[in-house]
Amino acid sequence: MKIPESHPRYASLMSREKIVRGVEKGITSLHGLIAQGRGEAFDYLLGEKSHNFAMDAMTAGVAALLLAKNPAISVNGNAASLCAEDISRLAKAINAAIEVNIFHASALREKKIKKEFLRYGAKALLPSKKYSIGFLEHNRRFANKKGILVADVVLVPLEDGDRCEALRKMGKKIIAIDLNPMSRTAKAAHITIVDNITRAIPFMIKIASSLKRANVERLRLIVSKYDNRKTLHSALKQIRH
């Protein structure tokens, strides 16, 4: 479908088209369409723009990822359809592993998601049935020993709340991208970026570029000054407004 850039809903409609194409290519599940619609509803309430509280969280998140020994980015079908190229660029900027993780089990879809990242020069790891992160019984418990299993800091865009809680129980620092500040994911994460993933990832790439040469003390200061409760409060206040 040809959508003119002058359309007031251009960005949102383009995201819908990407998700639909993802389903057609076998990357995104049909359930992903529902998740996209739910997120879009919250984006309406946020005015479909990135607020200062989101930018602060992005800065703290990038600082935490740059400080990490083994940073990782967890991706599912929606993330791959919406911004595989940008996620690949971010992973390169922060030297993070990319690992495929989906709720609705499908070895074929996992391989297709991996292939989507290969298009942009990124190597995405597949979860292994040999390894589990614990605390979970569904398909998202599986992990790769070179990715999320050994990661100390994990970026989890479009995440399930129970998995976010499980990763935290394992002692990992969690950075979430979630448009719903009331979700379990938003509350369980150490750093919650209440923003649309299609806006957040490009901003994080720019932030990573500016912080790349920052010393450890500065990065630690950025992380230590961040208050996730304040972020969630600010996001809820904006939604009420």
Secondary structure by P-SEA (a helix, b strand, c coil): ccccccccaaaaaaaaaaaaaaaaaccccaaaaaaaaaaaaaaaaacccccaaaaaaaaaaaaaaaaccbbbbbbcaaaaaccaaaaaaaaaaabbbbbbbbccccaaaaaaaaaaaaaacbbbbbbbccccccccccccccccccccccccccccccccaaaaaaaaaabbbbbbbcccccccccccccccccccaaaaaaaaaaaaaaaccccaaaaaaaaaaccaaaaaaaaaaaaac
